[in-house]
Amino acid sequence: MLIKNKVVTTFVAVTAALNAGYTHLTIASATSPLTTPSHGFIAETVRYAHEHGAAVDVLIAAPKPDYIYNDSEIKIMEADVFTVQSLGADGVIINALTDKGGLDSSSLVQLIAAAGGMQVSLGWSIDQLAPSQATAAIKWAHDQQLDHIYSTQHDLSDSLVVPVVASDAADLSDQYRFILEL
């Protein structure tokens, strides 16, 4: 199954993506690094996308490029997950790493629990991992029954026997091109 996905950071990009035939949007802030978008942007994107038959996933992230979060940042992100869910988004993309170079599984489990009923995807934090850690992260994501893994560096198509989801993010320097559907 192929899902046509577009990463967007503005409402103009939302309307353009839907007019171009995209059926799945990933929304994030227009900051560097990408973070959780504003309440208003999420609400209007979800409303508009659903009116046009498209699904919306929302990046849940604090402004830290290394994905190593403290307890307060995880609590903030957990509150963001609840907000995103109340606004009707279809899914969330989450990340969290330890300072030892692995997945912060306890923080991720907390965010997964908050997302109850939504699709949950592991985000681009996998790109920060060593190959052996990335393999363990893929297995962990599969064991947690996550829906997708996003990557900018790894062609994950041979990692598990599952279809790859296409992502077009030309507006973001060709990032996020590999998405593995678990």
WOZICOR-V827111 format. One record per run of one state. SS is the DSSP state (hx for helix, st for strand, lp for the rest). FROM is the first residue (numbers start at 1). LEN is the number of residues. Records with the same first field share a line. If there is no record, write none. Layout:
SS=FROM-LEN + FROM-LEN
This chain:
lp=1-4 + 9-2 + 20-4 + 28-11 + 52-3 + 60-11 + 87-4 + 95-2 + 98-5 + 104-1 + 115-4 + 123-1 + 129-2 + 144-4 + 152-4 + 159-5 + 169-1 + 173-5 + 182-1
st=5-4 + 24-4 + 55-5 + 91-4 + 97-1 + 103-1 + 119-4 + 148-4 + 164-5 + 178-4
hx=11-9 + 39-13 + 71-16 + 105-10 + 124-5 + 131-13 + 156-3 + 170-3
